[in-house]
Amino acid sequence: PPWRSSAPKENCEVNLRLSINESATMVGVLRSLGAPAPLGFLNGEWQRRCDYGGRAHYSKEAGAAGGAGAAAVELHIFFDGEGWAIGALGSGRGDAYAFAASDALHPNTVDKEAWRLRLAGASYQSSSFFSVQTEGPNSEAEPFSMEELGVDYFLRAPPKSRRVVWFVDPTSDKGTVLHSAAKSTAATGGGGRGQPGKRYCHLCKKCISANNFHSQHLAHLHRPGRPLGLLALPDHRGNVELQWMPPTSDGGLRLTGYRLSVSFDNGVTWANSLDLDIDAVSGSGANPPGPSAAISLA
């Protein structure tokens, strides 16, 4: 469970609070919303606790699943080594109320589509409405800290997202406030949106020009290597089994899938691009030793 520590719980909370106040003022609130009525007790505001496993840990009190009048229980959001769980201490995949198979560094950076909710006596089911997110003023006067957003926020945000985020530069000892917009707003004059924005890369521990963050920084410095040893094994029915080995370098980010393209003119043109999810192509056995996929060229 998350509270495996030789220090008492109270001391742990005090130490965390002092550490956060010394680095940046916390203005954001972590909130979960969209859980259906049977799991409505999952919705609400969460309080930051001690980090667990190198990731943020939050808790809140909520009425038990029995509804009004039921005894209050303490719920936790924490990383259990396989993903993010929402439930009692010690819960995880299989017995938590909600679970997301994600290696995100903060609940706010977990992909909304990754959350699965578990109703009483049922297996986990996806929900298009449930989410866990950091809310706040999001202004130049009251910017987020990267601890609130999640240090991997900008690496996980959609490349074409139009949301502008105000945040405190974690590399600055002066509390410099930055925005994430790729372009400036000239009408504002000096300061504020008068300058192009930046985005934080926790892998490099520096802020990068927002205009170049995806197209140059991530594409060049954190791009995975090429898959190795591609084999194409055809059969007599027009199918081809592909086998390959993962790249030796992942660029510092977890591989999520592969893109397959087919050429019928010796590589002059490529078509029929197909995105293959990493879980769909990674076998559990030793044969084949690496990822594989079967396709039909008919």
Helices and strands as residue ranges (DSSP letters): H 9-23, E 29-33, G 37-42, E 44-48, E 58-63, E 72-79, E 84-87, E 98-100, G 107-109, G 112-114, E 115-118, E 124-126, E 131-135, H 146-149, H 153-156, E 166-168, E 177-179, G 186-188, G 192-194, E 198-201, E 206-209, I 213-218, H 219-221, E 228-234, E 239-245, E 257-262, E 271-277, H 278-281, E 292-296
